[in-house]
């Protein structure tokens, strides 16, 4: 595991939830992938439309799902977007200052999903940088 992977995902929490949820864990991950992609798109659309109200619910959704799976950096960005948007709704202004976080959100979401796939999908795990499968190094095993 790389340092970047450890910074993006709390693997202890991830594995704890994986063990507790058993076979349903893969279904939860698929919901995270679908709901997260939808939430990121909704947040980007709300920013383009300068609609602070429309930022709140998708940011809240991705925050909660990310925390449940151990993706704390993603949850922190979503929480910042949510809390700032709520404040801006109350003060009747639009949070232009969130543009860098919204841009970072998509990239971090993609990295997080890729790490989850790597940890749970045997086909992703087996495929290395040189292609599918592993180089066989024990050709003389069992020979006299």
Backbone as a printed PyTorch tensor [residue, N CA C, xyz], in Angstrom:
tensor([[[  0.8380,  -1.1770,   0.0000],
         [  0.0000,   0.0000,   0.0000],
         [  0.8860,   1.2440,   0.0000]],

        [[  0.5330,   2.1900,  -0.8450],
         [  1.3270,   3.4070,  -0.9370],
         [  0.9280,   4.3860,   0.1620]],

        [[  1.7890,   5.3580,   0.3840],
         [  1.4760,   6.3960,   1.3690],
         [  0.2230,   7.1670,   0.9680]],

        [[  0.0980,   7.4260,  -0.3480],
         [ -1.0740,   8.1590,  -0.8320],
         [ -2.3540,   7.3780,  -0.5390]],

        [[ -2.3360,   6.0600,  -0.7350],
         [ -3.5110,   5.2330,  -0.4660],
         [ -3.8760,   5.2840,   1.0070]],

        [[ -2.8810,   5.2930,   1.8660],
         [ -3.1330,   5.3630,   3.3090],
         [ -3.6720,   6.7290,   3.7170]],

        [[ -3.3160,   7.7680,   2.9720],
         [ -3.8220,   9.1020,   3.2730],
         [ -5.2560,   9.2850,   2.7880]],

        [[ -5.6390,   8.5640,   1.7490],
         [ -6.9680,   8.7120,   1.1570],
         [ -8.0030,   7.8410,   1.8660]],

        [[ -7.6020,   6.6500,   2.3170],
         [ -8.5430,   5.7040,   2.9300],
         [ -7.9960,   5.2270,   4.2720]],

        [[ -8.8520,   5.2250,   5.2680],
         [ -8.5320,   4.6160,   6.5580],
         [ -8.8170,   3.1290,   6.3990]],

        [[ -7.7760,   2.3500,   6.1150],
         [ -7.9490,   0.9360,   5.7840],
         [ -8.4070,   0.1060,   6.9850]],

        [[ -8.0980,   0.5430,   8.1850],
         [ -8.5720,  -0.1810,   9.3690],
         [-10.1000,  -0.0970,   9.4380]],

        [[-10.6360,   1.1120,   9.2810],
         [-12.0910,   1.2850,   9.2910],
         [-12.7250,   0.5790,   8.0970]],

        [[-12.0990,   0.6890,   6.9450],
         [-12.6000,   0.0360,   5.7320],
         [-12.7410,  -1.4710,   5.9630]],

        [[-11.6840,  -2.0970,   6.4710],
         [-11.7090,  -3.5500,   6.6870],
         [-12.6700,  -3.9450,   7.8160]],

        [[-12.7880,  -3.0900,   8.8300],
         [-13.7350,  -3.3680,   9.9200],
         [-15.1570,  -3.4070,   9.3670]],

        [[-15.5210,  -2.4040,   8.5860],
         [-16.8560,  -2.3580,   7.9910],
         [-17.0510,  -3.4900,   6.9810]],

        [[-16.0130,  -3.8200,   6.2750],
         [-16.0790,  -4.9350,   5.3120],
         [-16.3920,  -6.2430,   6.0370]],

        [[-15.7300,  -6.4730,   7.1620],
         [-15.9600,  -7.6910,   7.9380],
         [-17.3660,  -7.7090,   8.5400]],

        [[-17.8080,  -6.5640,   9.0500],
         [-19.1260,  -6.4920,   9.6830],
         [-20.2570,  -6.6620,   8.6770]],

        [[-20.0990,  -6.1060,   7.4860],
         [-21.1710,  -6.1590,   6.4910],
         [-21.1450,  -7.4420,   5.6620]],

        [[-20.0240,  -8.1380,   5.6720],
         [-19.9230,  -9.4080,   4.9550],
         [-20.2110,  -9.2480,   3.4690]],

        [[-21.0170, -10.1570,   2.9090],
         [-21.3000, -10.1210,   1.4650],
         [-22.0190,  -8.8440,   1.0180]],

        [[-22.7190,  -8.1710,   1.9200],
         [-23.4130,  -6.9360,   1.5670],
         [-22.4830,  -5.7590,   1.3430]],

        [[-21.2240,  -5.9190,   1.7200],
         [-20.2620,  -4.8240,   1.6020],
         [-20.0650,  -4.4000,   0.1460]],

        [[-20.0090,  -5.3580,  -0.7580],
         [-19.8050,  -5.0350,  -2.1760],
         [-20.9990,  -4.2240,  -2.6970]],

        [[-22.1910,  -4.5590,  -2.2350],
         [-23.3820,  -3.8010,  -2.6300],
         [-23.2740,  -2.3600,  -2.1150]],

        [[-22.8120,  -2.1910,  -0.8620],
         [-22.6400,  -0.8550,  -0.2870],
         [-21.6240,  -0.0610,  -1.1190]],

        [[-20.5520,  -0.7160,  -1.5330],
         [-19.5580,  -0.0410,  -2.3820],
         [-20.1560,   0.3800,  -3.7210]],

        [[-21.0050,  -0.4570,  -4.2800],
         [-21.6150,  -0.0870,  -5.5640],
         [-22.5470,   1.1110,  -5.3800]],

        [[-23.2600,   1.1670,  -4.2440],
         [-24.0850,   2.3400,  -3.9550],
         [-23.2070,   3.5840,  -3.8050]],

        [[-22.0750,   3.4250,  -3.1210],
         [-21.1550,   4.5500,  -2.9520],
         [-20.6860,   5.0480,  -4.3140]],

        [[-20.3340,   4.1280,  -5.1870],
         [-19.8450,   4.4990,  -6.5180],
         [-20.9360,   5.2660,  -7.2880]],

        [[-22.1550,   4.7300,  -7.2900],
         [-23.2490,   5.3540,  -8.0370],
         [-23.6940,   6.6690,  -7.4010]],

        [[-23.9820,   6.6200,  -6.0890],
         [-24.4450,   7.8300,  -5.3990],
         [-23.3700,   8.9050,  -5.3850]],

        [[-22.1220,   8.4830,  -5.2000],
         [-21.0230,   9.4400,  -5.1630],
         [-20.8450,  10.1530,  -6.4920]],

        [[-20.8730,   9.3910,  -7.5770],
         [-20.7320,   9.9990,  -8.9080],
         [-21.8780,  10.9790,  -9.1630]],

        [[-23.0710,  10.5680,  -8.7630],
         [-24.2470,  11.4310,  -8.9290],
         [-24.0950,  12.6960,  -8.0760]],

        [[-23.6580,  12.5400,  -6.8340],
         [-23.4810,  13.6860,  -5.9410],
         [-22.4260,  14.6530,  -6.4530]],

        [[-21.3040,  14.1140,  -6.9300],
         [-20.2400,  14.9780,  -7.4660],
         [-20.7740,  15.7770,  -8.6530]],

        [[-21.5160,  15.1190,  -9.5460],
         [-22.0960,  15.8210, -10.7030],
         [-23.0910,  16.8860, -10.2700]],

        [[-23.9180,  16.5740,  -9.2770],
         [-24.8910,  17.5500,  -8.7810],
         [-24.1930,  18.7550,  -8.1550]],

        [[-23.1080,  18.5100,  -7.4430],
         [-22.3500,  19.6120,  -6.8360],
         [-21.7450,  20.4930,  -7.9280]],

        [[-21.1710,  19.8750,  -8.9480],
         [-20.5910,  20.6430, -10.0580],
         [-21.6660,  21.4530, -10.7850]],

        [[-22.8290,  20.8360, -11.0000],
         [-23.9330,  21.5510, -11.6540],
         [-24.4020,  22.7260, -10.8080]],

        [[-24.5090,  22.5160,  -9.5010],
         [-24.9370,  23.5930,  -8.6010],
         [-23.9390,  24.7500,  -8.6300]],

        [[-22.6600,  24.4320,  -8.7250],
         [-21.6530,  25.4950,  -8.8060],
         [-21.8110,  26.2730, -10.1120]],

        [[-22.0170,  25.5610, -11.2170],
         [-22.1950,  26.2450, -12.5050],
         [-23.4310,  27.1480, -12.4910]],

        [[-24.4810,  26.6780, -11.8270],
         [-25.7450,  27.4240, -11.7690],
         [-25.7680,  28.4460, -10.6270]],

        [[-24.7030,  28.4760,  -9.8340],
         [-24.6030,  29.3540,  -8.6730],
         [-25.8070,  29.1900,  -7.7470]],

        [[-26.0670,  27.9290,  -7.4010],
         [-27.2070,  27.5700,  -6.5640],
         [-26.6970,  26.9480,  -5.2670]],

        [[-26.5890,  27.7630,  -4.2360],
         [-26.0560,  27.2970,  -2.9510],
         [-26.9460,  26.2350,  -2.3200]],

        [[-28.2480,  26.3590,  -2.4650],
         [-29.1860,  25.3890,  -1.8870],
         [-28.9270,  23.9950,  -2.4760]],

        [[-28.6750,  23.9370,  -3.7710],
         [-28.4730,  22.6510,  -4.4490],
         [-27.1400,  21.9980,  -4.0940]],

        [[-26.2570,  22.7100,  -3.4290],
         [-24.9800,  22.1380,  -2.9950],
         [-25.1310,  21.2770,  -1.7400]],

        [[-26.0970,  21.5960,  -0.9020],
         [-26.1720,  21.0320,   0.4410],
         [-26.4210,  19.5250,   0.4510]],

        [[-27.4890,  19.0610,  -0.1670],
         [-27.8590,  17.6450,  -0.0690],
         [-26.8280,  16.7030,  -0.6950]],

        [[-26.3380,  16.9500,  -1.9020],
         [-25.3390,  16.0210,  -2.4400],
         [-24.0300,  16.0220,  -1.6380]],

        [[-23.6530,  17.1700,  -1.1000],
         [-22.4440,  17.2220,  -0.2630],
         [-22.6700,  16.4320,   1.0240]],

        [[-23.8480,  16.5570,   1.6040],
         [-24.1890,  15.8120,   2.8150],
         [-24.1700,  14.3020,   2.5360]],

        [[-24.7020,  13.9070,   1.4030],
         [-24.7600,  12.4880,   1.0220],
         [-23.3670,  11.8960,   0.8790]],

        [[-22.5180,  12.5490,   0.1140],
         [-21.1780,  12.0070,  -0.1180],
         [-20.3460,  12.0460,   1.1610]],

        [[-20.5970,  13.0210,   2.0200],
         [-19.8910,  13.0980,   3.3030],
         [-20.1860,  11.8650,   4.1500]],

        [[-21.4410,  11.5430,   4.2990],
         [-21.8260,  10.4070,   5.1360],
         [-21.3470,   9.0740,   4.5960]],

        [[-21.5090,   8.8700,   3.2990],
         [-21.0770,   7.6090,   2.6960],
         [-19.5590,   7.4560,   2.7570]],

        [[-18.8430,   8.5490,   2.5740],
         [-17.3810,   8.5040,   2.6270],
         [-16.8910,   8.1500,   4.0210]],

        [[-17.4940,   8.7510,   5.0190],
         [-17.1000,   8.4520,   6.4050],
         [-17.3530,   6.9960,   6.7520]],

        [[-18.4600,   6.4630,   6.2880],
         [-18.8090,   5.0770,   6.5770],
         [-17.7590,   4.1100,   6.0210]],

        [[-17.1390,   4.4780,   4.9110],
         [-16.1800,   3.5910,   4.2490],
         [-14.7220,   3.9310,   4.5650]],

        [[-14.4870,   4.9420,   5.3750],
         [-13.1200,   5.2730,   5.7560],
         [-12.4310,   6.2530,   4.8320]],

        [[-13.1850,   6.9250,   3.9860],
         [-12.6080,   7.9020,   3.0570],
         [-12.7080,   9.3000,   3.6700]],

        [[-11.9560,   9.5190,   4.7290],
         [-12.0610,  10.7550,   5.5050],
         [-11.6770,  12.0090,   4.7200]],

        [[-10.6170,  12.0150,   3.9010],
         [-10.3100,  13.2380,   3.1470],
         [-11.4620,  13.6600,   2.2270]],

        [[-12.1140,  12.6940,   1.6010],
         [-13.2680,  12.9850,   0.7530],
         [-14.4080,  13.5360,   1.6030]],

        [[-14.6340,  12.9390,   2.7620],
         [-15.6850,  13.4020,   3.6690],
         [-15.4190,  14.8290,   4.1510]],

        [[-14.1490,  15.1500,   4.4180],
         [-13.8140,  16.5060,   4.8930],
         [-14.1120,  17.5640,   3.8350]],

        [[-13.7860,  17.2730,   2.5820],
         [-14.0750,  18.2380,   1.5100],
         [-15.5830,  18.4000,   1.3560]],

        [[-16.3040,  17.2880,   1.3670],
         [-17.7620,  17.3450,   1.2450],
         [-18.3740,  18.1100,   2.4170]],

        [[-17.8260,  17.8980,   3.6120],
         [-18.3340,  18.6030,   4.7890],
         [-18.1000,  20.1130,   4.6770]],

        [[-16.9370,  20.4900,   4.1670],
         [-16.6490,  21.9150,   3.9650],
         [-17.6310,  22.5130,   2.9600]],

        [[-17.8780,  21.7890,   1.8700],
         [-18.8290,  22.2740,   0.8640],
         [-20.2210,  22.4030,   1.4800]],

        [[-20.6360,  21.3830,   2.2190],
         [-21.9590,  21.4040,   2.8390],
         [-22.1060,  22.5520,   3.8360]],

        [[-21.1610,  22.6680,   4.7640],
         [-21.2880,  23.6950,   5.8100],
         [-21.2000,  25.1050,   5.2300]],

        [[-20.3240,  25.2900,   4.2510],
         [-20.2020,  26.6090,   3.6230],
         [-21.4750,  26.9490,   2.8510]],

        [[-22.0030,  25.9540,   2.1410],
         [-23.2410,  26.1840,   1.3820],
         [-24.3980,  26.5200,   2.3200]],

        [[-24.4990,  25.8250,   3.4520],
         [-25.5720,  26.1170,   4.4300],
         [-25.4540,  27.5550,   4.9460]],

        [[-24.2330,  27.9650,   5.2570],
         [-24.0130,  29.3320,   5.7250],
         [-24.4010,  30.3430,   4.6390]],

        [[-24.0350,  30.0330,   3.4090],
         [-24.3400,  30.9440,   2.3040],
         [-25.8360,  31.0250,   2.0260]],

        [[-26.5580,  29.9360,   2.2380],
         [-28.0160,  29.9730,   2.0860],
         [-28.5950,  30.9440,   3.1090]],

        [[-28.0880,  30.8710,   4.3270],
         [-28.5810,  31.7560,   5.3920],
         [-28.2400,  33.2200,   5.1400]],

        [[-27.0820,  33.4570,   4.5450],
         [-26.6370,  34.8400,   4.3120],
         [-26.9700,  35.3450,   2.9100]],

        [[-27.6540,  34.5260,   2.1300],
         [-28.1030,  34.8990,   0.7780],
         [-26.9570,  35.3060,  -0.1480]],

        [[-25.9380,  34.4780,  -0.1550],
         [-24.8380,  34.7000,  -1.0980],
         [-24.4030,  33.3480,  -1.6630]],

        [[-23.5860,  33.3900,  -2.6980],
         [-23.1080,  32.1470,  -3.3080],
         [-21.6450,  31.9140,  -2.9280]],

        [[-21.2700,  30.6700,  -2.6070],
         [-19.9000,  30.3820,  -2.1480],
         [-18.8970,  30.1790,  -3.2890]],

        [[-18.5430,  31.2730,  -3.9570],
         [-17.5490,  31.1950,  -5.0360],
         [-16.2180,  30.6260,  -4.5590]],

        [[-15.9160,  30.7950,  -3.2750],
         [-14.6390,  30.3380,  -2.7260],
         [-14.5040,  28.8140,  -2.7300]],

        [[-15.5960,  28.1000,  -3.0130],
         [-15.5520,  26.6310,  -3.0110],
         [-15.0980,  26.0180,  -4.3340]],

        [[-14.8350,  26.8210,  -5.3300],
         [-14.4520,  26.2870,  -6.6410],
         [-13.2610,  25.3180,  -6.5490]],

        [[-12.1700,  25.6500,  -5.8530],
         [-11.0520,  24.6890,  -5.7810],
         [-11.4440,  23.3690,  -5.1130]],

        [[-12.2800,  23.4270,  -4.0840],
         [-12.7040,  22.2010,  -3.3970],
         [-13.6000,  21.3450,  -4.2860]],

        [[-14.4580,  21.9890,  -5.0520],
         [-15.3330,  21.2480,  -5.9600],
         [-14.5020,  20.5690,  -7.0500]],

        [[-13.4970,  21.2470,  -7.5420],
         [-12.5990,  20.6450,  -8.5370],
         [-11.8500,  19.4630,  -7.9150]],

        [[-11.3550,  19.6360,  -6.7130],
         [-10.6230,  18.5720,  -6.0240],
         [-11.5310,  17.3860,  -5.6910]],

        [[-12.7990,  17.6530,  -5.4330],
         [-13.7500,  16.6060,  -5.0600],
         [-13.8210,  15.5050,  -6.1150]],

        [[-13.9340,  15.8710,  -7.3820],
         [-14.0320,  14.8640,  -8.4490],
         [-12.7660,  14.0080,  -8.5000]],

        [[-11.6230,  14.6350,  -8.4540],
         [-10.3510,  13.9140,  -8.5210],
         [-10.1930,  12.9640,  -7.3320]],

        [[-10.4950,  13.4480,  -6.1480],
         [-10.3660,  12.6290,  -4.9460],
         [-11.3890,  11.4910,  -4.9370]],

        [[-12.5840,  11.7550,  -5.4240],
         [-13.5940,  10.7030,  -5.5210],
         [-13.1050,   9.5960,  -6.4620]],

        [[-12.5540,   9.9690,  -7.6120],
         [-12.0520,   8.9820,  -8.5720],
         [-10.9110,   8.1540,  -7.9720]],

        [[ -9.9980,   8.8090,  -7.2690],
         [ -8.8920,   8.0850,  -6.6280],
         [ -9.4140,   7.1300,  -5.5540]],

        [[-10.3910,   7.5870,  -4.7940],
         [-10.9610,   6.7660,  -3.7230],
         [-11.6380,   5.5260,  -4.2960]],

        [[-12.4310,   5.7060,  -5.3290],
         [-13.1150,   4.5720,  -5.9650],
         [-12.0900,   3.5950,  -6.5370]],

        [[-11.0430,   4.1060,  -7.1450],
         [ -9.9960,   3.2340,  -7.6960],
         [ -9.3270,   2.4160,  -6.5840]],

        [[ -9.0720,   3.0370,  -5.4510],
         [ -8.4800,   2.3080,  -4.3230],
         [ -9.4370,   1.2660,  -3.7710]],

        [[-10.7170,   1.5960,  -3.6810],
         [-11.7100,   0.6200,  -3.2290],
         [-11.7720,  -0.5600,  -4.1950]],

        [[-11.7330,  -0.2620,  -5.5040],
         [-11.7430,  -1.3410,  -6.5050],
         [-10.5170,  -2.2280,  -6.3650]],

        [[ -9.3910,  -1.6090,  -6.1680],
         [ -8.1450,  -2.3530,  -6.0130],
         [ -8.1990,  -3.2690,  -4.7910]],

        [[ -8.8410,  -2.8110,  -3.7330],
         [ -8.9120,  -3.5870,  -2.4990],
         [ -9.9640,  -4.6920,  -2.5450]],

        [[-10.9570,  -4.5640,  -3.4240],
         [-12.0660,  -5.5140,  -3.3960],
         [-12.2370,  -6.3340,  -4.6650]],

        [[-11.6800,  -5.9060,  -5.7740],
         [-11.8940,  -6.5900,  -7.0390],
         [-10.6540,  -7.4000,  -7.3970]],

        [[-10.7620,  -8.7290,  -7.4070],
         [ -9.5840,  -9.5410,  -7.6920],
         [ -8.9990,  -9.2990,  -9.0830]],

        [[ -9.8270,  -8.9180, -10.0420],
         [ -9.3020,  -8.6580, -11.3850],
         [ -8.4500,  -7.4000, -11.4050]],

        [[ -8.8420,  -6.3810, -10.6610],
         [ -8.0390,  -5.1600, -10.5750],
         [ -6.7460,  -5.4520,  -9.8350]],

        [[ -6.8230,  -6.2690,  -8.7930],
         [ -5.6450,  -6.5970,  -7.9930],
         [ -4.6200,  -7.3610,  -8.8190]],

        [[ -5.0880,  -8.3110,  -9.6380],
         [ -4.1690,  -9.1310, -10.4260],
         [ -3.5150,  -8.3840, -11.5710]],

        [[ -4.2310,  -7.4570, -12.1550],
         [ -3.6860,  -6.7280, -13.2980],
         [ -2.6140,  -5.7630, -12.8070]],

        [[ -1.4050,  -5.9930, -13.2120],
         [ -0.3080,  -5.1320, -12.7970],
         [  0.0030,  -4.1170, -13.8660]],

        [[  1.0360,  -3.3260, -13.6560],
         [  1.3870,  -2.3070, -14.6330],
         [  1.7930,  -2.8930, -15.9780]],

        [[  2.2740,  -4.1550, -15.9830],
         [  2.7090,  -4.7590, -17.2370],
         [  1.5730,  -5.4960, -17.9360]],

        [[  0.3880,  -5.5160, -17.3570],
         [ -0.7410,  -6.2000, -17.9750],
         [ -1.3760,  -7.1800, -17.0130]],

        [[ -2.1730,  -8.0370, -17.5750],
         [ -2.9330,  -8.9820, -16.7500],
         [ -2.0560, -10.1420, -16.3150]],

        [[ -2.2120, -10.5610, -15.0670],
         [ -1.4900, -11.7290, -14.5710],
         [ -0.1670, -11.3680, -13.9390]],

        [[  0.5280, -12.4120, -13.5350],
         [  1.8310, -12.2310, -12.8960],
         [  2.8880, -13.0140, -13.6520]],

        [[  4.0890, -12.5510, -13.5670],
         [  5.2020, -13.2480, -14.1850],
         [  5.5070, -14.4860, -13.3480]],

        [[  5.5970, -15.6010, -14.0130],
         [  5.8770, -16.8510, -13.3150],
         [  7.3760, -16.9450, -13.0960]],

        [[  7.7680, -17.1280, -11.8220],
         [  9.1950, -17.1510, -11.5110],
         [  9.6570, -18.4900, -10.9700]],

        [[  8.7360, -19.4470, -10.7790],
         [  9.1370, -20.7270, -10.2110],
         [  9.0430, -21.8430, -11.2620]],

        [[  9.6350, -21.6450, -12.4040],
         [  9.5430, -22.6190, -13.4920],
         [ 10.1720, -23.9480, -13.1700]],

        [[ 11.1160, -23.9880, -12.2450],
         [ 11.7870, -25.2450, -11.9140],
         [ 11.1530, -25.9500, -10.7180]],

        [[ 10.0690, -25.4280, -10.2050],
         [  9.4200, -26.0320,  -9.0460],
         [  8.9370, -27.4400,  -9.3730]],

        [[  9.3050, -28.3970,  -8.5430],
         [  8.8680, -29.7900,  -8.7140],
         [  9.7120, -30.6110,  -9.6620]],

        [[ 10.7190, -30.0020, -10.2570],
         [ 11.5780, -30.7490, -11.1880],
         [ 12.8080, -31.2600, -10.4480]],

        [[ 13.2700, -32.4120, -10.8710],
         [ 14.4590, -33.0030, -10.2290],
         [ 15.6750, -32.7100, -11.0540]]])
